[in-house]
Amino acid sequence: MLPAERTERQLDMQNQGDDNTLPRSEMRIAITGANGMLGQALCKSFSEHSVRALSSKDLDITSLPAARALFSDLRPHWILHAAAFTDVDGAELNAAEAYRINALGTRNIATAAFENQCRLLYYSTDYVFDGKLNRSYREWDSVCPVNEYGRSKLAGEFFVRSLCPAHLIVRTSGLFGPGGSHFVDKIVQRAKKKDHLQVVDDQRVSPTLTSDLADLTLCLVAAEKRGTYHATNSGDCSWYEFACKIVSLSGLDAQIDPVASSTFPSPAQRPPFSVLSNYFLELERIPLLRSWESALGSFLEV
Ligand SMILES: NC(=O)c1ccc[n+]([C@@H]2O[C@H](COP(=O)([O-])OP(=O)(O)OC[C@H]3O[C@@H](n4cnc5c(N)ncnc54)[C@H](OP(=O)(O)O)[C@@H]3O)[C@@H](O)[C@H]2O)c1
């Protein structure tokens, strides 16, 4: 970055702080994708604050004029941007729609956030990595998505970084929680109907409970953090290991067989090892999220 550019950016950030200074107690929070799985958890975790929950009916993020008008009216301190096109296989079949929502939509949110002096938090994904590193990914490791969903989310990261200096990017993986469509519910439903299931054993992830991630988001936002963080429940597993734990904790007795991904050909390629090291949380001594097994136990108890 050139010195002149740096000065301009610093001034921009200073102005953002001056015009929309974070209050000590109640913050104005706008949440995109508020009806989604993570969005619902965010609404709960931020319930002490003044939350404006935005569904796609309240704001279609693909419209820049609509985003500009809404945030100019609401003037939130923070926008938590959880709206996304999240169908990984669907993104291969309809890439333009994935880019319209994840790239263009995020560009619109970043533009409107900057113009209205809002801080912006964008959720991204482990699928920005190709999974070939053979160790967990740190925040600054080279990205190289292997599918359209990952490329579209990476484009979103690019626009957030370049258009809105006061930002946080939180990469997460394997979300599960109340009110969503996810792996845990699918395995429980299938294990209730069938004696035998086959689940892939050659892709490793860190499953993450939405409410744990939402609570951590509150800590990061309240502490005025900036930059890119990896945030997942601790530990990792293959989808097969995850499924075994889901079935045993649910008290079901379906047998699960490990299989290769090639058993279930799908439109999207997936990284074999997209485990995220929560390295910045560690470096800053922010308590890491509990293990995925403990989070899964809590979810299944409810
Ligand atoms: N799910 C995972 O395993 C996972 C893993 C890593 C990262 N992430 C990231 O985490 C975030 C949350 O994921 P999630 O699983 O909670 O998502 P989700 O349940 O699929 O919800 C996404 C929401 O996006 C909204 N949306 C879609 N198009 C929109 C548009 N044009 N304008 C406004 N809103 C629109 C939808 O709103 P309506 O319902 O109102 O139409 C939907 O509720 C996303 O950024 C995702 O990429 C998810």
The ligand as an ORCA input file, in Angstrom:
! r2SCAN-3c Opt
* xyz 0 1
  N     -23.840    -23.726      6.478
  C     -22.547    -23.979      6.590
  O     -22.132    -25.131      6.847
  C     -21.544    -22.868      6.407
  C     -20.173    -23.187      6.441
  C     -19.251    -22.149      6.286
  C     -19.679    -20.851      6.116
  N     -21.008    -20.579      6.061
  C     -21.428    -19.191      5.867
  O     -22.164    -18.783      7.002
  C     -23.181    -17.854      6.612
  C     -24.535    -18.320      7.133
  O     -24.816    -19.599      6.573
  P     -26.196    -20.354      6.891
  O     -25.937    -21.803      6.698
  O     -26.781    -19.848      8.154
  O     -27.079    -19.852      5.661
  P     -28.595    -20.217      5.302
  O     -29.272    -20.934      6.423
  O     -28.585    -20.870      3.949
  O     -29.264    -18.783      5.189
  C     -28.859    -17.905      4.206
  C     -29.857    -16.748      4.182
  O     -29.443    -15.886      3.106
  C     -30.577    -15.176      2.723
  N     -30.474    -14.723      1.342
  C     -30.253    -15.455      0.219
  N     -30.289    -14.652     -0.863
  C     -30.541    -13.397     -0.426
  C     -30.711    -12.146     -1.061
  N     -30.617    -11.991     -2.405
  N     -30.961    -11.047     -0.290
  C     -31.052    -11.158      1.057
  N     -30.917    -12.331      1.725
  C     -30.675    -13.435      0.984
  C     -31.783    -16.117      2.886
  O     -32.807    -15.275      3.374
  P     -34.400    -15.623      3.314
  O     -34.544    -16.918      4.082
  O     -35.027    -14.471      4.022
  O     -34.769    -15.754      1.876
  C     -31.299    -17.148      3.906
  O     -32.064    -17.111      5.100
  C     -23.087    -17.746      5.087
  O     -22.301    -16.632      4.767
  C     -22.361    -19.007      4.683
  O     -21.646    -18.840      3.476
  C     -21.955    -21.550      6.213
*
